[in-house]
Amino acid sequence: MPVIFRWIFSGCISRSFVTLAALLSIYVIIESFDKARYLGHGLDGGLMIEYLLLKIPFMINEFMPIIVLIGASIYLIELSRNHEMVAIRAAGLGINKLLMPLLTVALLAATLSFIVGEWITPVTNKRLDVIENVHIKQQQSANQGVQWLKDGQQFYRLMPLKEGRFTMVVIETDAEGGWLKRIDAASASYANQQWQLTDVHITTPSPEKGTLHEHLDSLILDSNVGPETAELPKPRHMEFSELYHYIADLEHAGLTTGSYTYALHRKIAAPLASLLMVILATALCLHTGSRNSRVSWGIITAISLGLLFYVIGNAGYLLAANEHISPAYAAWLPTLVFGGLGMYLLLKREGH
């Protein structure tokens, strides 16, 4: 590995770690003050510490592109102030020699972001929601996820499982409300206006024997009522494969997939944004001089664009939630905007 590569790589990754530590420290301080008012009202010191620690993976995954942008910008500005950029250019090193170690740092950051978002935050987010809803908001969790649906004289009780499946209880009554039949299914899925039940137990009243019991391996029920009104799994609790299969099940059932499609595409778009942020940092902060005005404006612009990246991401999510734009487009919007801006500025400064 060339010396220049190791030098730039180590410098950029160290500044990125410092930026990460600074952002996490600011978050812990702000969040501590915010949650301190709940101490003694459902939240104790241990739960508060657990909450803060569990929020760290979410923060890393959410702000990794901004961390890379600021870390790379700080390092490039240091090179300019110390006249090291002049020496690099005088040695005949092209922009590709500078970008390769920076892109390697960004690739590591993108990989870390994907790993955290795929295998860590789905687990930590579930626990965070429990602490937030039960201990902070004082909500009851015993019946969360249970929904009752009505189709004529049939009542459906649903409890969500994974991948678009539910445990189901069906109560069928007569016009006067008398009980005619009960159906218990270990698993049920909805498609083409039909409920497909497996491991089914049917109970019916009998004047002679009291109740009759029947077991079926599978059963199909025609119904105009689907699971769209049931509480579905939250996208932030799901891995990539779970989201992919769940979206396919919803599409097959003719249901909307907005928030799930957004979460699926964001798992790829957010890590990729880290790579593009390095290009943007290079375009903004790669100077061969040490003029304080240019250097200062470079870091100010980088921080401002980092905040704008976060704002555009949230705005895209809200627009997708209100069905103003496609969820997939909303997930890719910040990456496309800042990636395109970075490429344009870099090509312009290099004279292409």
Disulfide bonds with the S-S distance in Angstrom:
none
